[in-house]
Amino acid sequence: MVVVIIIGILAAIVAPNVIGRVDDAQITKAKAEINNIENALKFYRLDNFAYPTTEQGLEALVTKPNDPSVRNWKAGGYLDRLPEDPWQQPYQYLSPGVNSSIDIYSTGPDRQPSEDDIGNWTVN
């Protein structure tokens, strides 16, 4: 019985610390992926003289848009695939952005647009 109580006490002490670290790790991962997407978008812009439109979205980094103005799209794409954020949601993209010339963001753990969103304007 004493052993069970000791294990319970240790779990109560360790669990909050581990759970907090998981949240921190997910936020760090989202920031790194947003940074990678932003870099791919910069290469896209160098080749095509403009960022993809909001309608073309981040998919333009993986699949060539059906747009005659996109003439120098890199064969093979700018990303192998589009990552999902750590909360299994697609990253959001706006061009022009509200917070910068382009906005790339995750809606975060609550999966709703709110104050906890993680965007390229908060990463740098």
C-alpha positions in Angstrom: 0.0 0.0 0.0 2.9 2.4 0.9 4.5 1.7 -2.5 1.2 2.6 -4.3 1.0 5.9 -2.4 4.7 6.7 -3.2 4.1 6.0 -6.9 1.0 8.2 -6.8 2.9 11.1 -5.2 5.7 10.8 -7.7 3.2 10.7 -10.6 1.5 13.8 -9.3 4.9 15.6 -9.1 6.3 14.4 -12.5 3.2 14.5 -14.7 2.7 18.3 -14.8 6.4 18.8 -15.6 6.2 16.3 -18.5 2.9 17.6 -19.8 4.3 21.2 -19.9 7.4 20.0 -21.8 5.2 18.3 -24.4 3.3 21.6 -25.0 6.6 23.4 -25.3 8.0 20.8 -27.8 4.9 21.1 -30.0 5.2 24.9 -30.1 8.9 24.7 -30.9 8.1 22.2 -33.7 5.4 24.4 -35.2 7.8 27.4 -35.2 10.5 25.4 -37.0 8.0 24.1 -39.6 6.7 27.7 -40.2 10.2 28.9 -40.6 10.9 26.1 -43.2 7.7 26.9 -45.1 8.6 30.6 -45.1 12.0 29.8 -46.6 10.4 27.6 -49.3 8.1 30.5 -50.1 11.1 32.9 -50.4 12.6 30.5 -53.0 9.3 30.3 -54.8 9.2 34.1 -54.9 12.8 34.3 -56.2 11.9 31.9 -59.1 8.4 33.3 -59.9 8.8 37.0 -58.8 5.7 36.8 -56.5 4.4 34.7 -53.6 1.6 32.2 -54.4 -1.8 33.7 -54.0 -4.0 32.8 -51.0 -6.1 30.8 -53.4 -3.1 28.8 -54.7 -2.1 28.4 -51.1 0.9 26.4 -49.7 0.0 23.6 -52.2 1.9 25.8 -54.7 5.1 24.7 -53.0 4.4 21.0 -53.8 2.4 21.1 -57.0 2.8 23.6 -59.8 -0.2 26.0 -59.9 -2.3 26.1 -63.0 -1.4 29.7 -63.7 0.5 30.9 -66.8 2.3 33.6 -64.8 4.1 30.8 -62.9 6.9 30.1 -65.4 9.9 29.3 -63.4 8.4 26.8 -60.9 11.1 24.4 -59.7 10.7 20.9 -61.0 10.2 18.7 -57.9 8.7 21.5 -55.9 9.9 23.6 -53.0 8.8 21.1 -50.4 8.5 17.3 -50.6 5.1 17.5 -48.8 3.1 20.0 -46.8 3.5 19.2 -43.1 0.6 19.4 -40.7 1.0 21.3 -37.5 1.6 19.4 -34.2 -2.2 19.4 -33.6 -2.9 17.6 -36.9 -4.2 20.7 -38.7 -3.0 22.2 -42.0 -0.9 25.3 -41.7 -2.8 28.5 -42.8 -1.5 30.9 -45.5 -2.5 34.4 -46.5 -1.0 36.5 -49.3 -1.0 39.4 -48.8 -0.9 38.8 -45.1 -2.5 40.8 -42.2 0.7 40.8 -40.1 3.4 40.8 -42.8 3.7 40.5 -46.5 2.7 36.8 -46.1 1.2 35.1 -43.1 1.9 31.5 -42.3 0.4 30.2 -39.1 -1.0 27.4 -37.0 -4.2 27.9 -35.0 -2.4 26.2 -32.1 -3.7 23.7 -29.5 -7.3 25.0 -29.5 -7.5 24.6 -33.4 -9.4 28.0 -33.5 -8.1 31.4 -34.6 -7.2 33.1 -31.3 -4.4 34.7 -29.3 -2.5 31.4 -29.1 -1.9 31.3 -32.9 1.7 30.7 -33.9 2.7 32.6 -37.0 5.7 33.7 -38.9 5.2 37.2 -37.4 5.7 35.6 -33.9 8.5 33.2 -34.8 11.2 35.7 -35.8 
